[in-house]
Amino acid sequence: MKTEVVTIGLGYIGLPTSALIASHGTNVLGVDINQKVVNTINQGKIHIVEPELDQIVSKAVAEGFFRASTKPKAADVYLVVVPTPFKGNHEPDISFVEAATKGLIPLLKKGDLYIIESTSPIGTTEKMEKLIYSTRPELEGAIYIAYCPERVLPGNVMHELVENDRVIGGLDEASTQKAISFYRKYVKGELHATNARTAEMCKLVENSSRDSQIAFANELSIICDKADINVWELINLANKHPRVNILQPGCGVGGHCIAVDPYFIVSEYPAESKMIGTAREVNNYKSFWCAEKIQNEKLQFELKHGRKPKTALMGLAFKPNIDDLRESPAKYIAQKVLQRSNNETHFIVEPNIEKHNVFKLTDFKIAVKEADIIVFLVAHKEFKNIDIDSNTVILDFCGIQN
Ligand SMILES: NC(=O)c1ccc[n+]([C@@H]2O[C@H](COP(=O)([O-])OP(=O)(O)OC[C@H]3O[C@@H](n4cnc5c(N)ncnc54)[C@H](O)[C@@H]3O)[C@@H](O)[C@H]2O)c1
């Protein structure tokens, strides 16, 4: 069967996207540099946690519409869904997008559609256009190039891939329309046409907006702690105002989207993006502040009881009910607390993963029973409504007790 669509990158976004397209009877080849990922998918299995994805992948593989490989093949549509992390200095790293594109250049032919879905700094699509045409000048004006960011929520990806509106920006009008007709086959949400630069910026702005709003809540939580006000009650009351909607504070901001994407704007426009940059600082500071609070609480305990406390750190993931630890503030806090440990007992709890190469994990029920201090870092469902001894000290940074 002829390959119609090639997806490059089979992670949290590329795999569900490939599976969705294949489930419509389109012949998809998913490409990943990780041989283990490729083998797992070709067995009809998945390597990530995402509801419903396993059945869709296993059916699409069994029916022959979806297969994986470490090498791309010629197709009509190419989707680039590789990581776009930042480097040490918070500058975006588009080397994965470049590598993926270089691998596709020899395969491109007249009439093909090339789409970047990876979250990308402004101008990335134009850079890839230059890269393609510098090697294959005969393709100039003969292929379609567009940018279409992904805005799904992990844990609800299969639903949101279909239902969410999409912003689609081609390098020219023909590319925008070509990409819209491609997505129309799989997406029920509205498809909004724009240019590539606006589509790139749109994704960055969506996450920067969330980051700034969370920073406001996190700053409030620090002020309220000093002012002896319950921040959760305060926010609940303030939100009774018909035009106020303050988000919930937490122990920082994590994940490889909200905690990363604002830097793509700040690194390019440092003088102009003061608020966006400050929001990042506030959210990072909140994690540091939490680690300091834990340290203080441990000292208080030791002074009061004449012995070192046993401390349970509840949750490592970057948000509730997932196994993803990328850029996780809870993980950062656990690392900081352990670094300053002086032969004390710490129970690290993360019910969504079985083992970790750095942290020794403890079952949450044992940790809750044994600990003198319980620190709620992530509001996992397992931590809700648990019985805690009244003598136990509780630090609740995620509002699970409120
Ligand atoms: N995960 C999310 O919730 C989310 C949401 C919106 C946007 N995004 C964006 O989507 C993009 C992909 O994110 P993800 O979460 O799927 O990443 P991921 O790390 O889960 O998966 C990326 C995959 O790409 C593979 N890869 C890397 N370089 C490759 C190459 N040259 N050729 C083939 N495969 C290659 C990796 O092995 C990995 O399996 C990123 O830009 C991310 O910012 C992610």
The ligand as an ORCA input file, in Angstrom:
! r2SCAN-3c Opt
* xyz 0 1
  N       3.128     16.806     24.894
  C       2.278     17.834     24.831
  O       1.358     17.944     25.618
  C       2.405     18.873     23.733
  C       1.324     19.727     23.503
  C       1.415     20.648     22.475
  C       2.575     20.739     21.722
  N       3.632     19.903     21.974
  C       4.820     20.017     21.140
  O       4.848     18.918     20.243
  C       6.213     18.576     19.954
  C       6.442     17.106     20.258
  O       6.217     16.929     21.644
  P       6.030     15.496     22.292
  O       5.465     15.733     23.648
  O       5.299     14.593     21.368
  O       7.554     15.040     22.398
  P       8.116     13.594     22.825
  O       9.441     13.832     23.407
  O       7.068     12.847     23.594
  O       8.272     12.824     21.431
  C       9.127     13.234     20.421
  C       9.614     11.988     19.675
  O      10.388     12.439     18.574
  C      11.483     11.529     18.393
  N      12.505     12.197     17.606
  C      13.392     13.135     17.977
  N      14.125     13.533     16.912
  C      13.690     12.829     15.850
  C      14.062     12.784     14.476
  N      15.000     13.561     13.984
  N      13.409     11.898     13.675
  C      12.444     11.100     14.160
  N      12.066     11.096     15.460
  C      12.670     11.955     16.288
  C      11.881     11.146     19.813
  O      12.574      9.935     19.845
  C      10.499     11.081     20.517
  O       9.969      9.759     20.491
  C       7.072     19.526     20.784
  O       7.421     20.630     20.017
  C       6.130     19.946     21.894
  O       6.487     21.192     22.439
  C       3.554     18.965     22.948
*
